[in-house]
Amino acid sequence: MRLPLLRGALPCAALFVAVVCAAAARADETCQSPYLPKIVGQEDFLHVWTLGMEGVGDGSDKLVTIGVNPARPEYGKVVSSVSVGGRHEAHHGGFSDDRRMLWMGGLDDSMIYVFDVASDPAHPKLVKTIDDFVAKSGGAVGPHTFYALPGRMLISALSNATDGGGKTALVEYNNAGEFIRTIWMPEGAEYGYDLRVNADLNRMLTSSFTGRNNYMRPLGELMQDAEAMKRFGDTVVVWDFHTRKPLQTLAVPGAPLEIRWALQPQHHYAFTSSALTAKLWSILRKDDGTFEAVEIGTVGDPATIPLPVDISLSADDKHLFVSSFNDGTARVFDVSNPRQAKQVYEKKIGKQLNMVSQSWDGKRVYFTSSLLANWDKTGDQNEQFLKAFDWNGRELAPRFAIDFLAEKLGRPHIMNLGSESFYRGRVAAAP
């Protein structure tokens, strides 16, 4: 386990906490912030941010907690759910740097919900609602990635309040939910999506998607609109992390989405996938310290538009899981050579597929089905599930599945792993 090399004027207390926590524990899913303390061993819960569906249960967005520890009686069952009232296009979220609070966002109306997970990990409690994200940020819309920093939360947005297009920003809050600042995306690379930090290199990467006008439209309608389809991002931006200043804009055609930095300390590269072109890319550090974007592989048959939407990198940097929405398939690529991805496995997971998350030891892999409310399939193709698998390095073996429609929950999206043992002996969360 590497310790992040923290540069710049971080508070001494934050530096101490970050170093102690990083040294004391291991990661859960492998894409988390380097400033986030990690869970040791077997996870107990999955916290699943779920889109509400009209006519399904209470119809509201909700945080659903699932038991995933086979040694516990709630294994493979819904443990609890907390509705937030209404449908807000629940999408992504993440833990605060102390892992006590789980921040979750809505892409439609830019609402943010903060849940206390530490007090009772099996039954998270909604403790704060932020309803002025757009006003405070100066017009950023659609909070997407929630990325833990020491004492702060950095949020990438997708759109803006002026024209609903792709020009957008990064927005920073403190852990109390108070607005700090807005950093608008640079000229020529105005679109945003994901963000990821490599603390050792003092570098941050951001990717690019599309604005609210597009992501809230029905997918079939959108794909028939040639002009609208031109309004997708095609860049990855390299930033000086501590100054939050853009350094480079890299061309990555076809809407590069999730970013995953390599985890081994001498591996100075990251991966992303482009949704519209079904390509895998490496963002590689060169000898002079700058970065280059290199196409390294193809996901399925691009002519059929498999739509790769999420990726998950193993802790040893050898295998990249790629989930594609349209064909409902998970593929595994050998990325030991970061310049050449080689597919080594694939499995049909369902009729549609979105998020993939794996444990740090690589033995457990979880999938959910929903992409966006207006992009999900319809009729009998609209499966909504969480599925759990074991992975032995060669193939996936099913462990359990939860039908979110039969359970009257809605459309499951992002997953965050939780553990009761992580919080034992720690200071109680504030009421």
C-alpha positions in Angstrom: 0.0 0.0 0.0 1.5 3.3 -1.0 1.2 6.4 1.1 0.2 9.5 -0.8 2.9 12.1 -1.0 1.0 15.2 0.1 2.4 18.5 -1.2 1.4 22.0 -0.6 -0.1 23.8 2.4 -2.4 21.2 3.8 -3.4 21.6 7.4 -1.2 19.5 9.7 -4.1 17.7 11.3 -5.4 16.7 7.8 -2.0 15.5 6.9 -1.7 13.4 10.0 -5.1 11.8 9.6 -4.5 11.0 5.9 -1.1 9.3 6.6 -2.3 7.4 9.6 -5.4 6.1 7.9 -3.6 5.2 4.7 -1.0 3.2 6.7 -3.5 1.4 8.8 -5.9 0.0 6.3 -6.5 -1.4 2.8 -8.8 -0.2 0.1 -12.2 -1.6 -0.8 -13.2 -0.8 -4.4 -10.0 0.2 -6.1 -11.1 3.6 -7.6 -11.4 5.6 -4.4 -9.6 8.8 -3.5 -6.0 8.3 -2.0 -7.2 10.5 0.9 -9.9 8.2 1.9 -9.3 5.7 4.7 -10.0 2.2 3.5 -11.9 -0.9 4.7 -9.9 -3.9 5.9 -11.0 -7.3 4.8 -14.5 -8.4 3.9 -17.1 -5.6 3.3 -20.4 -5.9 5.1 -22.6 -3.7 3.0 -23.2 -2.1 -0.4 -24.8 1.3 -0.2 -26.6 1.7 -3.6 -27.8 5.1 -4.8 -31.0 4.3 -6.6 -33.2 6.2 -9.0 -36.9 6.3 -8.2 -39.3 5.0 -10.8 -42.9 6.1 -11.2 -45.3 3.3 -10.0 -42.5 1.4 -8.3 -42.6 1.6 -4.5 -42.7 5.1 -3.3 -41.3 6.4 -6.6 -38.5 8.3 -4.9 -34.7 8.3 -5.2 -33.2 6.4 -2.3 -30.1 5.0 -0.7 -30.4 1.2 -0.4 -28.2 -0.9 1.8 -27.5 -4.5 0.9 -25.8 -7.2 3.0 -22.8 -8.6 1.2 -20.9 -10.5 4.0 -21.6 -14.2 3.6 -21.0 -14.7 7.3 -23.9 -12.5 8.3 -27.6 -13.4 8.2 -28.6 -10.5 6.0 -26.3 -11.7 3.2 -27.8 -11.1 -0.2 -30.8 -9.2 1.2 -32.0 -5.6 1.4 -31.1 -4.3 4.9 -32.5 -0.8 4.7 -33.5 2.0 2.4 -33.8 5.8 2.9 -35.9 7.8 0.5 -35.1 11.4 -0.2 -38.5 12.3 -1.6 -39.1 12.8 -5.3 -37.0 11.9 -8.4 -33.8 13.9 -8.9 -31.8 11.6 -11.3 -29.8 9.9 -8.6 -26.5 9.1 -10.1 -23.1 9.2 -8.3 -21.7 9.9 -4.9 -18.8 9.3 -2.5 -17.6 9.2 1.0 -16.0 12.2 2.9 -12.4 11.8 3.7 -13.1 10.4 7.2 -15.6 7.9 5.7 -18.3 9.1 8.1 -20.6 10.8 5.5 -21.8 9.7 2.1 -22.5 12.5 -0.3 -25.0 11.7 -3.1 -26.1 13.8 -6.0 -28.9 14.3 -8.5 -28.2 15.2 -12.1 -31.6 16.6 -12.9 -32.1 19.4 -10.3 -28.6 19.3 -8.8 -29.7 18.3 -5.3 -27.1 16.9 -3.0 -27.9 14.6 0.0 -25.5 13.8 2.8 -26.0 10.6 4.8 -24.5 9.7 8.1 -23.1 6.2 7.6 -20.8 6.0 10.6 -23.5 6.0 13.4 -25.2 2.8 12.0 -23.7 1.5 8.7 -26.6 -0.9 8.2 -29.1 2.0 8.5 -27.6 5.3 7.0 -29.4 8.5 8.0 -30.0 11.5 5.9 -28.5 14.4 7.8 -28.1 17.3 5.3 -29.6 18.4 2.1 -27.8 21.0 -0.2 -30.4 22.6 -2.5 -28.4 25.7 -3.7 -25.5 24.0 -5.6 -26.4 25.9 -8.8 -26.6 29.3 -7.1 -23.5 28.9 -4.9 -21.4 27.5 -7.7 -22.3 30.4 -10.1 -24.3 28.2 -12.5 -22.7 24.7 -12.5 -25.4 22.0 -13.0 -25.4 18.2 -12.5 -23.1 17.2 -9.6 -21.4 14.0 -10.8 -18.2 12.7 -9.1 -17.8 13.3 -5.4 -14.1 13.0 -4.5 -12.8 13.1 -1.0 -10.0 15.5 -0.2 -8.6 16.4 3.3 -11.5 18.1 5.0 -13.2 18.8 1.6 -15.3 17.4 -1.2 -14.4 18.1 -4.8 -17.4 17.7 -7.2 -17.3 17.5 -10.9 -20.4 18.9 -12.6 -21.8 18.0 -16.1 -23.5 21.2 -17.3 -24.5 24.8 -16.7 -27.6 26.8 -15.9 -27.1 29.2 -18.8 -27.8 27.0 -21.8 -27.9 23.4 -20.5 -24.8 22.6 -22.6 -21.6 20.9 -21.7 -19.6 23.9 -20.4 -19.2 23.1 -16.7 -16.9 23.2 -13.7 -15.4 21.6 -10.6 -17.0 22.7 -7.4 -15.4 22.5 -3.9 -17.1 22.2 -0.5 -15.8 21.6 3.0 -17.0 18.6 5.0 -19.6 20.7 6.7 -21.3 21.2 3.3 -20.2 24.8 2.9 -19.3 26.1 -0.5 -15.6 27.0 -1.0 -15.0 27.7 -4.7 -15.8 27.0 -8.4 -13.1 26.1 -10.9 -14.5 26.3 -14.5 -13.2 23.9 -17.1 -10.6 25.5 -19.4 -11.3 27.0 -22.8 -11.3 24.3 -25.5 -12.1 21.6 -22.9 -15.2 22.9 -21.3 -17.0 19.5 -20.9 -16.7 17.6 -17.6 -17.5 14.2 -16.2 -15.1 12.3 -13.9 -12.1 13.4 -11.8 -9.3 11.4 -10.3 -6.2 12.5 -8.3 -2.7 10.9 -8.2 -1.3 12.5 -5.1 2.2 11.2 -5.6 2.5 13.1 -8.9 0.4 16.1 -7.9 -1.8 15.5 -10.9 -5.5 15.4 -11.4 -7.3 14.1 -14.5 -10.8 15.1 -15.6 -12.9 13.6 -18.4 -15.8 14.8 -20.5 -19.4 13.8 -21.3 -22.3 16.0 -22.3 -24.7 18.6 -21.0 -28.1 18.4 -19.4 -29.9 19.0 -22.6 -28.6 15.7 -23.9 -28.4 13.5 -20.8 -32.0 14.2 -19.8 -33.3 13.3 -23.3 -34.5 9.7 -24.2 -31.5 7.9 -25.6 -33.2 6.7 -28.8 -34.4 10.2 -29.6 -31.0 11.7 -28.8 -29.1 9.3 -31.1 -31.4 10.3 -34.0 -30.4 14.0 -33.5 -27.2 14.5 -35.5 -26.6 17.9 -34.1 -27.1 16.9 -30.5 -24.7 13.9 -31.0 -22.0 16.4 -31.9 -22.3 17.9 -28.4 -20.3 15.3 -26.5 -16.8 15.8 -24.9 -13.6 14.5 -26.5 -11.0 15.6 -24.1 -9.1 14.6 -20.9 -7.5 17.5 -19.0 -4.4 17.2 -16.9 -4.3 19.5 -13.9 -1.8 20.6 -11.3 -3.8 19.2 -8.4 -2.8 21.5 -5.6 -3.1 24.7 -7.6 -6.2 23.4 -9.5 -4.6 24.8 -12.7 -5.0 23.0 -16.1 -1.7 22.0 -17.7 -2.7 20.0 -20.8 -5.7 19.1 -22.9 -5.5 15.6 -24.4 -7.7 14.5 -27.4 -9.7 11.4 -26.5 -12.6 11.2 -29.0 -16.0 9.7 -28.2 -16.9 10.9 -24.7 -14.2 9.5 -22.3 -16.0 8.7 -19.1 -14.6 7.0 -15.9 -10.9 7.5 -15.1 -8.8 5.0 -13.1 -5.3 5.8 -12.0 -2.9 2.8 -11.7 -2.5 1.8 -8.1 1.1 0.6 -8.0 3.5 3.3 -6.9 5.8 3.1 -10.0 2.9 3.0 -12.5 2.4 6.6 -13.7 -0.6 6.1 -15.9 -4.4 6.0 -15.9 -7.2 4.3 -18.0 -10.4 5.5 -19.4 -13.0 4.3 -22.0 -14.8 6.3 -24.7 -18.5 5.5 -24.7 -19.4 6.5 -28.2 -16.4 4.9 -30.0 -16.0 1.8 -27.7 -12.3 2.3 -27.2 -10.0 1.9 -24.3 -7.3 4.6 -23.6 -4.2 5.0 -21.5 -3.2 8.4 -20.2 0.6 7.9 -19.9 3.2 10.0 -18.2 6.2 10.7 -20.4 9.8 11.2 -19.4 9.5 14.9 -19.5 6.5 14.8 -17.0 3.8 15.6 -19.5 1.1 13.1 -20.5 -0.1 11.5 -23.7 -3.4 9.7 -24.6 -2.9 6.4 -26.3 -5.7 4.2 -27.7 -5.0 0.7 -26.4 -8.0 -1.5 -27.2 -11.6 -2.0 -28.5 -14.6 -3.0 -26.5 -16.8 -5.4 -28.4 -17.9 -4.4 -31.9 -18.1 -0.6 -32.1 -20.5 -0.9 -35.1 -23.2 -2.3 -32.6 -22.5 0.6 -30.1 -21.9 -1.6 -27.0 -21.6 1.7 -25.0 -18.9 1.0 -22.4 -19.9 3.0 -19.4 -17.8 1.9 -16.4 -14.4 0.5 -15.6 -12.7 -1.0 -12.6 -9.0 -1.7 -12.2 -7.5 -4.5 -10.1 -5.2 -3.5 -7.3 -2.2 -5.0 -9.0 -2.9 -3.0 -12.2 -3.2 -6.2 -14.3 -6.9 -6.5 -15.1 -9.4 -3.9 -16.2 -13.1 -4.8 -15.9 -15.3 -3.0 -18.5 -19.1 -3.0 -18.4 -21.0 -2.0 -21.5 -24.6 -0.9 -21.3 -26.2 -1.9 -24.6 -25.0 -5.5 -24.8 -25.2 -6.1 -21.0 -21.7 -7.6 -21.0 -18.7 -7.4 -18.7 -15.3 -7.8 -20.3 -11.9 -8.3 -18.6 -8.8 -6.9 -20.3 -5.2 -7.7 -19.4 -3.6 -4.3 -19.1 -0.2 -5.4 -17.7 1.1 -3.6 -20.8 -0.6 -0.2 -20.5 -0.1 0.4 -24.2 -1.9 -2.7 -25.3 -5.1 -4.1 -23.7 -5.9 -7.7 -24.4 -9.4 -9.1 -23.7 -9.1 -12.3 -21.6 -12.8 -12.9 -20.6 -16.3 -11.8 -21.1 -19.7 -12.6 -19.6 -23.3 -11.5 -20.3 -24.5 -10.0 -17.0 -28.0 -8.9 -18.0 -30.1 -7.1 -20.7 -28.5 -3.8 -19.7 -25.4 -3.1 -17.5 -23.8 -0.1 -15.9 -21.7 0.1 -12.8 -18.9 -2.4 -11.8 -17.2 -2.4 -8.4 -14.6 -4.8 -7.0 -13.1 -5.5 -3.6 -9.4 -4.7 -3.0 -8.4 -8.4 -3.0 -10.1 -8.8 -6.4 -12.2 -11.7 -5.2 -15.7 -10.1 -5.2 -17.2 -8.1 -8.1 -20.6 -6.3 -8.1 -22.7 -4.9 -10.9 -25.7 -2.7 -11.2 -28.0 -2.0 -14.2 -29.2 1.6 -14.5 -27.5 4.2 -16.6 -29.9 7.2 -16.7 -33.7 7.1 -16.3 -34.3 8.2 -19.9 -31.4 6.1 -21.3 -32.4 2.7 -19.6 -34.1 0.2 -21.9 -37.9 -0.2 -21.8 -40.4 -3.1 -21.6 -38.9 -6.5 -20.8 -35.4 -5.2 -21.6 -35.6 -2.9 -18.5 -34.0 -5.3 -16.0 -33.0 -3.5 -12.8 -30.6 -5.5 -10.6 -27.7 -5.7 -8.3 -25.6 -8.9 -9.0 -22.7 -10.2 -6.9 -20.0 -12.5 -8.3 -16.8 -14.2 -7.1 -13.8 -13.7 -9.3 -11.0 -16.3 -9.3 -8.8 -14.5 -11.8 -10.2 -16.5 -14.7 -14.0 -16.3 -14.5 -17.0 -14.9 -12.7 -19.2 -17.1 -10.5 -22.6 -15.8 -9.4 -23.3 -15.5 -5.7 -26.6 -13.6 -5.4 -28.8 -11.2 -7.3 -31.4 -8.7 -6.2 -34.3 -7.7 -8.5 -34.8 -4.0 -7.7 -38.2 -3.9 -9.5 -39.5 -6.9 -7.5 -38.3 -5.3 -4.3 -40.0 -2.0 -5.4 -36.9 0.0 -5.1 -36.2 1.5 -8.5 -33.1 1.7 -10.7 -29.8 0.9 -9.0 -26.8 3.0 -9.9 -23.5 3.6 -8.0 -22.3 1.4 -5.2 -20.2 2.2 -2.2 -18.8 -0.5 0.1 -19.3 -0.3 3.8 -18.2 -2.1 7.0 -19.3 -2.1 10.6 -15.9 -3.0 12.0 -14.4 0.1 10.4 -16.2 2.4 12.8 -15.8 0.4 16.0 -14.0 2.4 18.7 -14.1 5.6 16.7 -15.6 8.9 17.9 -19.4 8.9 17.4 -20.8 10.9 14.5 -22.3 14.3 15.2 -26.1 14.2 15.4 
